[in-house]
Amino acid sequence: MELQFTLKGSFKTSADASPAKDVIDAFFTEANETILTKGAPEGEGARIVEWDIDGDRINLVVKSGKHVRVHDALLRVRKPLAAKLGKEFHIGVRGIDVESYIIELPSEKPLGELKIPYVSSIVYDNGIITLTLDVGESELENRVPDRILKLMEDKIAALSYGGKGEHWEILWESEKKEHVFSGDPTKEMVKQGWLKRGASRGQWIHGAQSTRMFRTFERIVVEELLEPLGYNEMIFPKLVPWEVWEKSGHAKGVYPEIYYVCPPKTRDPKYWEEVSDYYKVTHEVPTAMIKEKIGDPIGGMCYAQCPPFWPYLQGETIPTDEFPIKVFDRSGTSHRYESGGIHGMERVDEFHRVEIVWAGTPEQVVAHSKELQERYLHIFNDILELEWRKAWVTPWFMAQEGLDGISEQGEIGTIDYEAPLPYRGDGGEWLEFQNVSVNGNKYPSGFNVKCQSGDELWSGCSGVGLERWSSVFLAQKGLDPDDWPEEFRKRVGEMPRGLRFL
Amino acid sequence: MELQFTLKGSFKTSADASPAKDVIDAFFTEANETILTKGAPEGEGARIVEWDIDGDRINLVVKSGKHVRVHDALLRVRKPLAAKLGKEFHIGVRGIDVESYIIELPSEKPLGELKIPYVSSIVYDNGIITLTLDVGESELENRVPDRILKLMEDKIAALSYGGKGEHWEILWESEKKEHVFSGDPTKEMVKQGWLKRGASRGQWIHGAQSTRMFRTFERIVVEELLEPLGYNEMIFPKLVPWEVWEKSGHAKGVYPEIYYVCPPKTRDPKYWEEVSDYYKVTHEVPTAMIKEKIGDPIGGMCYAQCPPFWPYLQGETIPTDEFPIKVFDRSGTSHRYESGGIHGMERVDEFHRVEIVWAGTPEQVVAHSKELQERYLHIFNDILELEWRKAWVTPWFMAQEGLDGISEQGEIGTIDYEAPLPYRGDGGEWLEFQNVSVNGNKYPSGFNVKCQSGDELWSGCSGVGLERWSSVFLAQKGLDPDDWPEEFRKRVGEMPRGLRFL
């Protein structure tokens, strides 16, 4: 069967509408052929299939497929019905009551346990999922049933591509290289005192040598890419409230990986005295007591780096000649709650990234993505002399919104830069160390940014992961500066000496 | 009256100790003159004032002042008593029961409502606070009563200096200057498009011009201070777990100002599906539901910048010639939940700071503080040409642990750098824009760091607040580069143009 909506409900009237029975009959009959099919393919509109008058109610049963859905049908009918009843019979239409709202949709498999707002039951039988909605007039007006249907359709689609994983298609590959080093660079860095684990999970404290590597990579990106391409440095915020993730789309599905941030319920020292006193007496921080004393999470620590930039442009109309806008940020850390286990620096909960953002017309954004790719190619080939490749993958925003799946190569999407880590062996997984994404109108539209010319606006972003660059470079070149490419050695200068311990 | 402890309790014995009555009597009589007074001034030890035998218990009442406190008295007596009963009577001492534990301490005023672990009542009467403790053997062994007493003494001390505020004593002051600008720089920066408010409270998004100011200040600090003084850059973590704040002392009292961080209880997408689905249907983030699904806070966002550095040295013994250690960090944001109201850039919840840390022998640390102060003087006088002063204040760590009060000037303590903001008028409050602190052995001791030579280790820290430097510089010099000091203009270069909006 096809998707089907069935709504039983009624228009509440200010008086018994029986005197208007014939007029209503004529109106509904006509509506079934006119306003309830308008915009739908032939024979696919909504239909009022039953109706009667019961005191101050006009009861009706409406059915539809995906075009002119039953709630839209009711809303389309309300106004002209009210006009007819008012003018000829002085009867007002007071509102809509929904007795039942059913959506039936085909699915090869059931969806498992789900708790969805406004859905009172989900039953799977013989290829059909039957949803019973608990909605009223305001939910119809807010198109809540549309959002529920979209959600279910996404879940059904995910079931069928679930096993297929991400799209991946190679775009360019460097020649294969001989690598001078085959160790795990993190282990070697720890051994040589370049860094140490931090106190929190997936976190490192970078000593002088590791920090020098990061700052050198950063300077290479600034000098070889950002300055030549006309970028301005900005400082993006690092505590990200829901408001930003609602507009960026992350609020749809980023929850499993967020480090959530909760403020104190109050800053009154008296309110917190109990906690301080508990600690001073027991020498244990009372984390459960603190959880009671903090507010609901207001958002999280920086996850993707560019969303908190966008409020800078939010609601603005920008002169056409300001585009393409080119800005970058390197002002702080990003945090992701990654899966457990001990990993090296290539997989961390706290990391450092130069985030590059550009925006303009679709043509400008796509053209600029190509310029960036050329600069990266120059850096990876001529300065770092890496073995690497780039591939077209599922756009990050689809992945982060829980929409993994197939995305054919086009103008909108993500290019991942990947490199082999020799210590993982010939068949070992390559490490993604960088991306370039064209995000279409997602951000300008989410944050309501307009171009003076009226042209559509697109944007792109590219994240330079310093932990990842270090992991790749050191895995291929080792920790001995004598083995490093000349162009890199010139830029890194004399490596600082780290602290020695007994 | 003086501080007094009274403990009623008993040693549990493996059999009726009546046969040993005379031996116990002799032992207690002697103990009152020997082991219970050892280390205490004449006549100020603990005393066993009553005792008897009741079946398999030796009941006793012990009193003491602040020396050889009653719990120490019991612990001192236990072993020799057990030796006597074991050898001569084959009776074992099985443990200690505490029937009641009372502390009476003088206070001019009552302390108000308090909830303190192991304290079942707090009564104030006629200049005396009477605490009834609910403790057992393991709390006696862990010196819980000592911690409770210390806590109460601190609270009583706070009552009496509560009104006096922080210590403040001027150390140096520049000559008074004519200022070319008298506006509020934040308002002017917003007007000229240098920055905009971020989406979270007390947070800014810095445009190209404001960022250029920050980066120029940072470069001045690197070139004029950090490099000449032999500093190495490191990267300190920015998510700070309790473990770090326990060792740094912040766990004693920093709670009212922390942005707390809670991880997801699990990273399983199925666990979070309900939250995603709720958002997709309602377009509202269900913050209360999320609070149920996250764990207790594991710590907070970076508050003071140096504590998360110290695990790098934790538990290490360091060769003597590595000192003084000199490192700095500028890798991310700090966050403080500040009091409400709309403020400019000089008072923010999210800010950027270069944190400077040094450690060595007390002489090295004090001497290096002076070197830093000379470099700052050079920067503020010769490059920024500010009107400023420095003052000796309550050490930050006393303030952050809730120990405000008088601290006389000595070697350990904090120097605040302050500057007038002309727009606040002649009598307006000066802004603290920078500090230099000598912290004594606080950190090396808290993190158990040792010097090979066995010398005591001290440390110092100095925070360069970039928002504060900007606020002071722009308040005194205005936003027009033509009005800026030549030495600064040389370093800032041509100011970038920010984005224009319609």
HADDOCK unambig.tbl for C-alpha pairs under 7 A between the chains (distance, minus, plus):
assign (segid A and resid 114 and name CA) (segid B and resid 274 and name CA) 7.00 0.50 0.50
assign (segid A and resid 115 and name CA) (segid B and resid 274 and name CA) 5.76 0.50 0.50
assign (segid A and resid 116 and name CA) (segid B and resid 274 and name CA) 6.70 0.50 0.50
assign (segid A and resid 116 and name CA) (segid B and resid 277 and name CA) 6.02 0.50 0.50
assign (segid A and resid 116 and name CA) (segid B and resid 278 and name CA) 6.14 0.50 0.50
assign (segid A and resid 117 and name CA) (segid B and resid 278 and name CA) 5.90 0.50 0.50
assign (segid A and resid 117 and name CA) (segid B and resid 281 and name CA) 6.83 0.50 0.50
assign (segid A and resid 144 and name CA) (segid B and resid 281 and name CA) 6.26 0.50 0.50
assign (segid A and resid 147 and name CA) (segid B and resid 280 and name CA) 6.71 0.50 0.50
assign (segid A and resid 147 and name CA) (segid B and resid 281 and name CA) 5.22 0.50 0.50
assign (segid A and resid 148 and name CA) (segid B and resid 281 and name CA) 5.80 0.50 0.50
assign (segid A and resid 196 and name CA) (segid B and resid 312 and name CA) 6.33 0.50 0.50
assign (segid A and resid 198 and name CA) (segid B and resid 237 and name CA) 6.72 0.50 0.50
assign (segid A and resid 198 and name CA) (segid B and resid 311 and name CA) 6.65 0.50 0.50
assign (segid A and resid 199 and name CA) (segid B and resid 241 and name CA) 6.69 0.50 0.50
assign (segid A and resid 199 and name CA) (segid B and resid 311 and name CA) 6.71 0.50 0.50
assign (segid A and resid 200 and name CA) (segid B and resid 240 and name CA) 6.96 0.50 0.50
assign (segid A and resid 200 and name CA) (segid B and resid 241 and name CA) 5.90 0.50 0.50
assign (segid A and resid 203 and name CA) (segid B and resid 237 and name CA) 6.86 0.50 0.50
assign (segid A and resid 204 and name CA) (segid B and resid 237 and name CA) 6.73 0.50 0.50
assign (segid A and resid 205 and name CA) (segid B and resid 235 and name CA) 5.91 0.50 0.50
assign (segid A and resid 205 and name CA) (segid B and resid 236 and name CA) 5.38 0.50 0.50
assign (segid A and resid 205 and name CA) (segid B and resid 237 and name CA) 6.02 0.50 0.50
assign (segid A and resid 205 and name CA) (segid B and resid 309 and name CA) 6.94 0.50 0.50
assign (segid A and resid 205 and name CA) (segid B and resid 312 and name CA) 6.67 0.50 0.50
assign (segid A and resid 206 and name CA) (segid B and resid 234 and name CA) 5.57 0.50 0.50
assign (segid A and resid 206 and name CA) (segid B and resid 235 and name CA) 4.88 0.50 0.50
assign (segid A and resid 206 and name CA) (segid B and resid 236 and name CA) 6.77 0.50 0.50
assign (segid A and resid 207 and name CA) (segid B and resid 234 and name CA) 5.05 0.50 0.50
assign (segid A and resid 207 and name CA) (segid B and resid 235 and name CA) 6.83 0.50 0.50
assign (segid A and resid 208 and name CA) (segid B and resid 232 and name CA) 5.79 0.50 0.50
assign (segid A and resid 208 and name CA) (segid B and resid 233 and name CA) 5.64 0.50 0.50
assign (segid A and resid 208 and name CA) (segid B and resid 234 and name CA) 5.22 0.50 0.50
assign (segid A and resid 211 and name CA) (segid B and resid 233 and name CA) 6.56 0.50 0.50
assign (segid A and resid 211 and name CA) (segid B and resid 234 and name CA) 5.51 0.50 0.50
assign (segid A and resid 211 and name CA) (segid B and resid 235 and name CA) 6.27 0.50 0.50
assign (segid A and resid 232 and name CA) (segid B and resid 208 and name CA) 5.78 0.50 0.50
assign (segid A and resid 233 and name CA) (segid B and resid 208 and name CA) 5.63 0.50 0.50
assign (segid A and resid 233 and name CA) (segid B and resid 211 and name CA) 6.58 0.50 0.50
assign (segid A and resid 234 and name CA) (segid B and resid 206 and name CA) 5.57 0.50 0.50
assign (segid A and resid 234 and name CA) (segid B and resid 207 and name CA) 5.06 0.50 0.50
assign (segid A and resid 234 and name CA) (segid B and resid 208 and name CA) 5.22 0.50 0.50
assign (segid A and resid 234 and name CA) (segid B and resid 211 and name CA) 5.52 0.50 0.50
assign (segid A and resid 235 and name CA) (segid B and resid 205 and name CA) 5.91 0.50 0.50
assign (segid A and resid 235 and name CA) (segid B and resid 206 and name CA) 4.89 0.50 0.50
assign (segid A and resid 235 and name CA) (segid B and resid 207 and name CA) 6.84 0.50 0.50
assign (segid A and resid 235 and name CA) (segid B and resid 211 and name CA) 6.28 0.50 0.50
assign (segid A and resid 236 and name CA) (segid B and resid 205 and name CA) 5.39 0.50 0.50
assign (segid A and resid 236 and name CA) (segid B and resid 206 and name CA) 6.78 0.50 0.50
assign (segid A and resid 237 and name CA) (segid B and resid 198 and name CA) 6.73 0.50 0.50
assign (segid A and resid 237 and name CA) (segid B and resid 203 and name CA) 6.86 0.50 0.50
assign (segid A and resid 237 and name CA) (segid B and resid 204 and name CA) 6.73 0.50 0.50
assign (segid A and resid 237 and name CA) (segid B and resid 205 and name CA) 6.02 0.50 0.50
assign (segid A and resid 240 and name CA) (segid B and resid 200 and name CA) 6.95 0.50 0.50
assign (segid A and resid 241 and name CA) (segid B and resid 199 and name CA) 6.69 0.50 0.50
assign (segid A and resid 241 and name CA) (segid B and resid 200 and name CA) 5.89 0.50 0.50
assign (segid A and resid 252 and name CA) (segid B and resid 276 and name CA) 5.35 0.50 0.50
assign (segid A and resid 252 and name CA) (segid B and resid 279 and name CA) 6.37 0.50 0.50
assign (segid A and resid 252 and name CA) (segid B and resid 280 and name CA) 6.13 0.50 0.50
assign (segid A and resid 253 and name CA) (segid B and resid 276 and name CA) 5.30 0.50 0.50
assign (segid A and resid 255 and name CA) (segid B and resid 272 and name CA) 6.40 0.50 0.50
assign (segid A and resid 256 and name CA) (segid B and resid 264 and name CA) 6.28 0.50 0.50
assign (segid A and resid 256 and name CA) (segid B and resid 266 and name CA) 6.99 0.50 0.50
assign (segid A and resid 256 and name CA) (segid B and resid 267 and name CA) 4.59 0.50 0.50
assign (segid A and resid 256 and name CA) (segid B and resid 268 and name CA) 6.58 0.50 0.50
assign (segid A and resid 256 and name CA) (segid B and resid 269 and name CA) 6.07 0.50 0.50
assign (segid A and resid 256 and name CA) (segid B and resid 272 and name CA) 6.29 0.50 0.50
assign (segid A and resid 257 and name CA) (segid B and resid 267 and name CA) 6.37 0.50 0.50
assign (segid A and resid 258 and name CA) (segid B and resid 263 and name CA) 6.89 0.50 0.50
assign (segid A and resid 258 and name CA) (segid B and resid 264 and name CA) 6.93 0.50 0.50
assign (segid A and resid 259 and name CA) (segid B and resid 261 and name CA) 6.23 0.50 0.50
assign (segid A and resid 259 and name CA) (segid B and resid 262 and name CA) 5.93 0.50 0.50
assign (segid A and resid 259 and name CA) (segid B and resid 263 and name CA) 4.97 0.50 0.50
assign (segid A and resid 260 and name CA) (segid B and resid 261 and name CA) 5.47 0.50 0.50
assign (segid A and resid 260 and name CA) (segid B and resid 262 and name CA) 5.08 0.50 0.50
assign (segid A and resid 260 and name CA) (segid B and resid 263 and name CA) 6.07 0.50 0.50
assign (segid A and resid 261 and name CA) (segid B and resid 259 and name CA) 6.23 0.50 0.50
assign (segid A and resid 261 and name CA) (segid B and resid 260 and name CA) 5.48 0.50 0.50
assign (segid A and resid 261 and name CA) (segid B and resid 261 and name CA) 4.72 0.50 0.50
assign (segid A and resid 261 and name CA) (segid B and resid 262 and name CA) 6.40 0.50 0.50
assign (segid A and resid 262 and name CA) (segid B and resid 259 and name CA) 5.92 0.50 0.50
assign (segid A and resid 262 and name CA) (segid B and resid 260 and name CA) 5.07 0.50 0.50
assign (segid A and resid 262 and name CA) (segid B and resid 261 and name CA) 6.40 0.50 0.50
assign (segid A and resid 263 and name CA) (segid B and resid 258 and name CA) 6.89 0.50 0.50
assign (segid A and resid 263 and name CA) (segid B and resid 259 and name CA) 4.96 0.50 0.50
assign (segid A and resid 263 and name CA) (segid B and resid 260 and name CA) 6.06 0.50 0.50
assign (segid A and resid 264 and name CA) (segid B and resid 256 and name CA) 6.27 0.50 0.50
assign (segid A and resid 264 and name CA) (segid B and resid 258 and name CA) 6.93 0.50 0.50
assign (segid A and resid 266 and name CA) (segid B and resid 256 and name CA) 6.97 0.50 0.50
assign (segid A and resid 267 and name CA) (segid B and resid 256 and name CA) 4.58 0.50 0.50
assign (segid A and resid 267 and name CA) (segid B and resid 257 and name CA) 6.38 0.50 0.50
assign (segid A and resid 267 and name CA) (segid B and resid 339 and name CA) 6.99 0.50 0.50
assign (segid A and resid 268 and name CA) (segid B and resid 256 and name CA) 6.58 0.50 0.50
assign (segid A and resid 269 and name CA) (segid B and resid 256 and name CA) 6.08 0.50 0.50
assign (segid A and resid 272 and name CA) (segid B and resid 255 and name CA) 6.43 0.50 0.50
assign (segid A and resid 272 and name CA) (segid B and resid 256 and name CA) 6.30 0.50 0.50
assign (segid A and resid 274 and name CA) (segid B and resid 115 and name CA) 5.75 0.50 0.50
assign (segid A and resid 274 and name CA) (segid B and resid 116 and name CA) 6.71 0.50 0.50
assign (segid A and resid 276 and name CA) (segid B and resid 252 and name CA) 5.35 0.50 0.50
assign (segid A and resid 276 and name CA) (segid B and resid 253 and name CA) 5.32 0.50 0.50
assign (segid A and resid 277 and name CA) (segid B and resid 116 and name CA) 6.00 0.50 0.50
assign (segid A and resid 278 and name CA) (segid B and resid 116 and name CA) 6.13 0.50 0.50
assign (segid A and resid 278 and name CA) (segid B and resid 117 and name CA) 5.87 0.50 0.50
assign (segid A and resid 279 and name CA) (segid B and resid 252 and name CA) 6.38 0.50 0.50
assign (segid A and resid 280 and name CA) (segid B and resid 147 and name CA) 6.67 0.50 0.50
assign (segid A and resid 280 and name CA) (segid B and resid 252 and name CA) 6.15 0.50 0.50
assign (segid A and resid 281 and name CA) (segid B and resid 117 and name CA) 6.79 0.50 0.50
assign (segid A and resid 281 and name CA) (segid B and resid 144 and name CA) 6.22 0.50 0.50
assign (segid A and resid 281 and name CA) (segid B and resid 147 and name CA) 5.22 0.50 0.50
assign (segid A and resid 281 and name CA) (segid B and resid 148 and name CA) 5.76 0.50 0.50
assign (segid A and resid 287 and name CA) (segid B and resid 296 and name CA) 5.70 0.50 0.50
assign (segid A and resid 287 and name CA) (segid B and resid 297 and name CA) 6.12 0.50 0.50
assign (segid A and resid 288 and name CA) (segid B and resid 296 and name CA) 5.91 0.50 0.50
assign (segid A and resid 291 and name CA) (segid B and resid 296 and name CA) 5.70 0.50 0.50
assign (segid A and resid 291 and name CA) (segid B and resid 297 and name CA) 6.49 0.50 0.50
assign (segid A and resid 296 and name CA) (segid B and resid 287 and name CA) 5.70 0.50 0.50
assign (segid A and resid 296 and name CA) (segid B and resid 288 and name CA) 5.91 0.50 0.50
assign (segid A and resid 296 and name CA) (segid B and resid 291 and name CA) 5.69 0.50 0.50
assign (segid A and resid 297 and name CA) (segid B and resid 287 and name CA) 6.11 0.50 0.50
assign (segid A and resid 297 and name CA) (segid B and resid 291 and name CA) 6.48 0.50 0.50
assign (segid A and resid 309 and name CA) (segid B and resid 205 and name CA) 6.94 0.50 0.50
assign (segid A and resid 311 and name CA) (segid B and resid 198 and name CA) 6.65 0.50 0.50
assign (segid A and resid 311 and name CA) (segid B and resid 199 and name CA) 6.73 0.50 0.50
assign (segid A and resid 312 and name CA) (segid B and resid 196 and name CA) 6.37 0.50 0.50
assign (segid A and resid 312 and name CA) (segid B and resid 205 and name CA) 6.69 0.50 0.50
assign (segid A and resid 316 and name CA) (segid B and resid 501 and name CA) 6.41 0.50 0.50
assign (segid A and resid 317 and name CA) (segid B and resid 501 and name CA) 6.11 0.50 0.50
assign (segid A and resid 317 and name CA) (segid B and resid 502 and name CA) 5.61 0.50 0.50
assign (segid A and resid 318 and name CA) (segid B and resid 500 and name CA) 6.70 0.50 0.50
assign (segid A and resid 318 and name CA) (segid B and resid 501 and name CA) 4.81 0.50 0.50
assign (segid A and resid 318 and name CA) (segid B and resid 502 and name CA) 5.77 0.50 0.50
assign (segid A and resid 319 and name CA) (segid B and resid 501 and name CA) 6.48 0.50 0.50
assign (segid A and resid 319 and name CA) (segid B and resid 502 and name CA) 6.53 0.50 0.50
assign (segid A and resid 331 and name CA) (segid B and resid 331 and name CA) 6.72 0.50 0.50
assign (segid A and resid 331 and name CA) (segid B and resid 332 and name CA) 5.62 0.50 0.50
assign (segid A and resid 332 and name CA) (segid B and resid 331 and name CA) 5.60 0.50 0.50
assign (segid A and resid 332 and name CA) (segid B and resid 332 and name CA) 3.66 0.50 0.50
assign (segid A and resid 332 and name CA) (segid B and resid 333 and name CA) 5.82 0.50 0.50
assign (segid A and resid 333 and name CA) (segid B and resid 332 and name CA) 5.84 0.50 0.50
assign (segid A and resid 339 and name CA) (segid B and resid 267 and name CA) 6.97 0.50 0.50
assign (segid A and resid 500 and name CA) (segid B and resid 318 and name CA) 6.71 0.50 0.50
assign (segid A and resid 501 and name CA) (segid B and resid 316 and name CA) 6.40 0.50 0.50
assign (segid A and resid 501 and name CA) (segid B and resid 317 and name CA) 6.11 0.50 0.50
assign (segid A and resid 501 and name CA) (segid B and resid 318 and name CA) 4.80 0.50 0.50
assign (segid A and resid 501 and name CA) (segid B and resid 319 and name CA) 6.48 0.50 0.50
assign (segid A and resid 502 and name CA) (segid B and resid 317 and name CA) 5.63 0.50 0.50
assign (segid A and resid 502 and name CA) (segid B and resid 318 and name CA) 5.77 0.50 0.50
assign (segid A and resid 502 and name CA) (segid B and resid 319 and name CA) 6.53 0.50 0.50
